[in-house]
Amino acid sequence: MALPNPTSPNPALGQIPDSYRYGWSDPEQPRTTFEKGISAEIVAEISRIKGEPDWMTKLRLKAYRHFEARPMPTWGADLAPIDFQDIYYYVTGTDKAAQSWDDVPDYIRRTYDKLGIPEAEKKYLAGVGGQYDSEVIYHNIREDLEKQGVIFLGTDEALKKYPEIFREHFGTVIPANDNKLAALNTAVWSGGSFIYVPKGVHVELPLQAYFRINTENMGQFERTLIIADEGSSVHYVEGCTAPTYSTASLHSAVVEIIVKKGARVRYTTIQNWSHNVYNLVTKRAVAHEDAVMEWVDGNLGSKVTMKYPSIYLLGERAHGEVLSIAFAGDDQHQDAGGKIIHAAPNTTSLITSKSISKGTGRTSYRGLVKVYPGCEKSKSTVRCDALILDEEARSDTYPYMEIDEEDVTIGHEATVSKVGSEQLFYLMSRGLSEAEASAMIVNGFIEPIVKELPMEYAVEMNRLIQLQMEGAVG
Amino acid sequence: MTTATATTLDAEAIGRISDHLGEPDWLREHRASWWLRAEETPPPTGLEEEWRRTDLAALPRDGALLAEAPQLEIDLPAGAAEAGVVVADLRTAVREHPDLVRRYLGTAAGQASHAHFWALAQAAWTGGVFCHVPRGVTVDGTVVVRTRLDRADATYLPVTLVIAEEGAALTLLEEVSSPDGGAGWFGGIVEVIAGQEARVRYANLQQLGDGAWNIGSQRVVVGQDANVTTLNAEIGSKVTKVGLDVQMTGKGGTSRLLGLLAAGDDQHIDINSDQDLHASYTTSDLLYLSALYDRARAAFYGVTKVRAGSRQTSSYQECRNLLLSPTAGAEPIPVLEIETNDILRCGHGATAGAIDPTQLFYAQSRGMDAEAAERMIVRGFFEQVVGQIHDETIRERVLAALARRIGFAEEQAA
């Protein structure tokens, strides 16, 4: 398989002193369980257990120092309850198996039943037994991809098998010191997907984490790196609409995507973590000349989500899109949105956000459109619609714009509304119950985004909205 | 005539203002307690969301405080004085209508983002406007109040109070100007209080000199079924950072906030607004338009807040920026915080961009040169607000002031 040669090592590495303080060379037995909390020793131990090259160990330790030095963000959702020393940062396979089906909250089990999720899949989603037998399908797809030269592996495995291409790109889109949570992820990352699509190759089927479900693709600190080489295309799907039970209270992923000249990447996420989870994710893509990057980002679960998928339009005529959908039920806060940075002329972007808040839920759209001087003929449209279903629910819109170029067309528009009583009355007069009618209106509201999802996700999303509206889900 | 005392502002200097103006004890105490508040409420650090886009480091804090404020030029329509309408310099009003002034002066803390500057002006004002319209009185015609500062380098922190009692109606144009060529600090604060069913149109035409720092805040309190329109035309100054604070406190109240910004050279104009919908059945709309030339920058950060329990409210925020030079910049940020679902209408829109080249092409194909075409298009862009200015005096004055920047000749009144 032809891989590009790394022309330059990761620039972030140059800054690490050679004699770092936390060298770890004791030839002791690997630990099977980790204690709660984080320290340089734990970071180094994670790297050692994984048998990583020296540069990765150093990068992890450097990132850990950034994590320690950076303050918590004071804007956005309330993050005060997070206690970083009360979290397990590395969980081995044996620890995972210890979880029992009986520990899974009732509301999640009920939802699985109502969605008709198969037994084996349920247990996987609930984090009970990490195996789901999709090997047969997976095997065929893998062979097909391999013929085209596509690499699709767990991130840990990719570091071992393709160290050069990995090192060339890892941390180049989201550097270790980007923000506190990205620094934490860089220090303790585990799992995630690595995808490389060679020049001119079009991956026809959406690549889903599903296909390699027996690896740790839904980890707590997963790290995903996607490289679409010139003229290639790929659609990656992460997560699933059904609730995903996790005992860990903090999930902090990092996703880096590089879309080279003329390539096209779509990244679809549906997040439905159980309601105890803080989901703080950094996702960023760079799009080069004539490239197209699309984020389809759905947030249904978690207690708090802060996630703003970003696109840096670095080459002329690059195009970026963010489609964001958020649903916040009781005690949930979905603080989501998108960022587009126009850094080249003739670049275009579109952000569409649809959010729904119900009960005491709160949705916030937070976004940025920035146009650098000289990026003439750039165009951007931001459209945010919010639906507030109950009196105690709340919706916020924070759309930031920084325009430093004259010859551009930049627009933002937002509306906030409730379900119209006339609409409800009409549907109920046709024989629908109030819950059915509300669900139909909500489904209509999010339709522009749902129609962009792969079929099975779209179907499940509609059923889930129906369940939420009936109050049948926790 | 204007005299100035060079002082740093401190408790003693505040006391000397009272000595100098021969003020009653209640006012002396009023100033002292607001001075304490100003000290307890530190100036913005630049980390606050509302202050991230304006750097106060170069604010000329050491200028002499104007002890003798300039004489106001007041045009009061005939019959108004007889109906009991008071329009006067604030110092004069303290002497002639002490009870009225005492009832309304400094009754609220002002906008959170400008709390320090609000307190400072309450403590250190040496001039301002007092306008009071009694219950049920309609002022026919336009009240015009002009403040012409004759120094560019002084510090002046005036307080304007506009009160329309229940069922009263008033149209008032306040103009401020100062000479070019010096770094002055104009820290005017304005409070407009509209009682039940009152109608107020308040326009502020700012033509400060090219070195002036205009750091102001306008608080508008809209009572039950009252209707208030404010218009800010920001033409002059080097740096303008104005806060708009609209409190919809009475059921069924309506407010409309209009803004026209024409900026060039290195002008920096930054507006932050709070539209706070406390009461049910209220309407609050905002429309700010900026035309930006040369290296001018306009920032707008506006928050619409619909409080839990406010039913059937209606609000829209719109901010449009026309960029007329490659080096001009805009940051329009309209924020919504909605705590209830029982809303009639709520939304916002923001745009930034250059003139549509097809419009320019069309105008030129009809025989206009490029400059004339641009002038016409900018004037057309402003029409969205100008068309809502029904008072002829205000429209003419505002268009004449805009002409200096956007270049069109004065228009005939429609």
Interface residues (C-beta under 8 A of the other chain):
Chain A: W75 P373 E376 A386 I388 L389 D390 E391 E392 A393 R394 S395 D396 T397 Y398 P399 Y400 M401 E402 I403 D404 E405 E406 D407 V408 T409 I410 G411 H412 E413 A414 T415 V416 S417 K418
Chain B: E49 A308 N321 L323 L324 S325 P326 T327 A328 G329 A330 E331 P332 I333 P334 V335 L336 E337 I338 E339 T340 N341 D342 I343 C346 G347 H348 G349 A350 T351 A352 G353 A354
